[in-house]
Amino acid sequence: MEADVGGGGKGLARVSMAFCFVDLTGFTRYTEEEGDEEALDMVERFVDTVEATLPAEAQLIKTIGDEVMVVSPDPLTLTEWAVGFLHLFQERPQPRVVLHYGAAVFRDGDYFGGDVNLAHRVVTRALGGEVLVTSSLADAVDSEHLRFEPIGEVELKGVSEPVPLHVVTR
């Protein structure tokens, strides 16, 4: 893919993607209550479920503890997956999902840039069992099956301007 986006050096090209972070809310407490081995088993079940249910065009980029990063060139399909995933994965601790549509640099199998950082910052604002999206993602999706409810602008650490967010429901 690097060759497709000019990944041969300093002139790296940016690619437009839907960036999705999913993590388990209350995982630290869960680990304290259930123990390290059960927590590890939970993370493995969580990651296995993510991998088994992803749409064909989406890709799991990495796991970061109890969190996964997924990307897709198709924001609609990834958003539909996210809403469905929360209904499918009903274990404790509950996952929370954030999606943002933007551009990033692809290098060595990972994505880098401000839009990735923004998506990752938003995940701390989501509640367990909730899908939060930025306005750029909401604007990129046209669906009669999904509803985007604005929740207002939120301040995010390291982000200079407040970011308008939406909760997504079926």
Buried (B, 14 or more C-beta within 10 A) or exposed (E): EBEEBBBEEEEBEBBEBBBBBBBBBBBEEBBEEBEEEEBEEBBEEBBEBBEEEBBEEBBBBEBEEBBBBBBBEBBBBBBBBBBBBBEEBEEEBBBBBBBBBBBBBBEEEEBBBEBBBBBBBBBEBBEBBBBBBBBBBBEBBEBEEBEBEEEEEBEBEEBEEEBBBBBBEE
